[in-house]
Amino acid sequence: MIMLYIPCKNNAEANKIAKHLLRKRLIACANIFPIKSIYRWKKKIVNDKEIVVIAKTLKGKFNTVKKEVKKIHSYETPCIAMIDSRANRDFEKWVKGEIK
């Protein structure tokens, strides 16, 4: 199992991405959180509010998820980070059952 970390510009975009991936059965579930981000972009330091999607999926789906997110994400260079993870056996079994 892996978790995906995907910052978004707002709640609407985060929900759109999560629902898109769920409808395509590429993720089992997603958590959506408000975050504060500080980063350098186009030679400036930016302080920004973002919404992050943390989605649970299988490692073999990472490339497909990246392509799908890039198609609908508003950022020029979206972060779609993979985090290897382990969960309790029942949860991992549920994740595998939700993904096609």
Buried (B, 14 or more C-beta within 10 A) or exposed (E): BBBBEBBBBEEEBBBBBBEBBBEBEBBBBBEBEEEEEEEEEEEEEEEEEBBBBBBBBBEEBBEEBBEBBEEEBEBEEBBBEBEEEEEEEEBBEBBEEBBE
